[in-house]
């Protein structure tokens, strides 16, 4: 099992927002839902490799800023074209106010 990696403090992510996290040569997106939970997906849209952290979060959906493809950030599922390939998802948690992921 991979180690938990510090991303930011919980206060660094607004509710229904996303932050970019780069690690090991890869980009990830970390989200905070209305209930205070945190989630992690691949950071690039599967359609044209645009950073999702520049997109719009609505409920449990992230909308890509380039062509408006949408994904469910909790499951990774592609919800609207032109995105048709799901995002990878990764474990995320809050521990002592710190957002951590396993990637």
C-alpha positions as CSV (number, residue, x, y, z in Angstrom):
1,X,0.0,0.0,0.0
2,X,1.3,3.5,-0.9
3,X,2.1,6.0,1.8
4,X,-0.3,8.9,2.5
5,X,1.1,12.1,0.9
6,X,0.4,15.6,2.2
7,X,-1.4,17.8,-0.3
8,X,-2.5,20.9,1.7
9,X,-4.6,21.8,4.7
10,X,-8.3,21.4,4.6
11,X,-8.7,25.2,4.7
12,X,-6.8,25.5,1.5
13,X,-9.7,23.9,-0.5
14,X,-13.0,25.8,-0.5
15,X,-16.2,23.7,-0.3
16,X,-17.2,22.6,-3.8
17,X,-13.8,23.5,-5.2
18,X,-10.6,21.8,-6.6
19,X,-6.9,22.3,-6.2
20,X,-4.1,21.0,-8.4
21,X,-1.5,18.6,-6.9
22,X,1.6,17.5,-8.8
23,X,3.6,14.5,-7.6
24,X,6.0,12.1,-9.2
25,X,5.8,13.7,-12.6
26,X,2.0,13.5,-12.6
27,X,-0.9,15.9,-12.0
28,X,-3.8,15.2,-9.8
29,X,-7.0,17.1,-8.8
30,X,-8.2,17.2,-5.2
31,X,-11.8,18.2,-4.4
32,X,-13.8,19.1,-1.3
33,X,-17.4,18.2,-1.3
34,X,-20.2,20.0,0.6
35,X,-20.1,17.5,3.4
36,X,-16.4,18.2,4.0
37,X,-15.1,15.0,2.4
38,X,-12.1,15.1,0.0
39,X,-11.6,13.2,-3.2
40,X,-8.7,12.8,-5.7
41,X,-8.7,12.1,-9.4
42,X,-6.2,12.3,-12.3
43,X,-5.6,16.0,-12.8
44,X,-5.9,16.1,-16.6
45,X,-9.0,15.8,-18.7
46,X,-9.0,12.5,-20.7
47,X,-10.1,14.4,-23.8
48,X,-7.3,16.9,-24.4
49,X,-5.1,16.7,-21.2
50,X,-6.3,20.1,-19.8
51,X,-5.8,20.7,-16.1
52,X,-9.1,20.1,-14.3
53,X,-8.1,22.3,-11.4
54,X,-9.0,25.2,-13.8
55,X,-12.5,23.8,-14.2
56,X,-15.8,24.4,-12.4
57,X,-17.0,22.1,-9.6
58,X,-20.8,21.6,-9.2
59,X,-22.0,19.2,-6.6
60,X,-20.0,16.0,-7.3
61,X,-19.1,17.0,-10.9
62,X,-16.0,18.7,-12.4
63,X,-16.4,20.5,-15.7
64,X,-13.3,20.7,-17.9
65,X,-12.5,24.4,-18.8
66,X,-11.7,23.7,-22.4
67,X,-14.6,21.8,-24.0
68,X,-17.0,21.5,-21.0
69,X,-16.7,17.7,-20.7
70,X,-17.8,16.6,-17.3
71,X,-16.7,13.9,-14.8
72,X,-18.1,12.6,-11.5
73,X,-15.1,13.3,-9.3
74,X,-16.2,10.6,-6.7
75,X,-16.2,7.8,-9.3
76,X,-14.2,9.2,-12.1
77,X,-17.0,8.5,-14.6
78,X,-17.2,10.6,-17.8
79,X,-20.6,12.3,-17.8
80,X,-20.7,14.5,-20.9
81,X,-18.8,14.5,-24.2
82,X,-16.4,15.2,-25.5
83,X,-15.0,13.4,-22.5
84,X,-15.7,9.6,-22.8
85,X,-12.9,8.0,-20.9
86,X,-13.1,7.9,-17.1
87,X,-10.6,9.6,-14.8
88,X,-8.5,7.5,-12.4
89,X,-9.5,8.0,-8.8
90,X,-7.3,7.7,-5.7
91,X,-7.9,7.4,-1.9
92,X,-8.0,10.8,-0.1
93,X,-8.6,11.7,3.6
94,X,-8.4,14.4,6.1
95,X,-6.1,13.7,9.1
96,X,-5.6,16.4,11.7
97,X,-6.8,19.1,9.3
98,X,-4.3,17.9,6.6
99,X,-5.5,16.6,3.2
100,X,-3.6,13.5,2.2
101,X,-3.8,11.2,-0.8
102,X,-2.5,7.8,-1.9
103,X,-1.3,7.9,-5.5
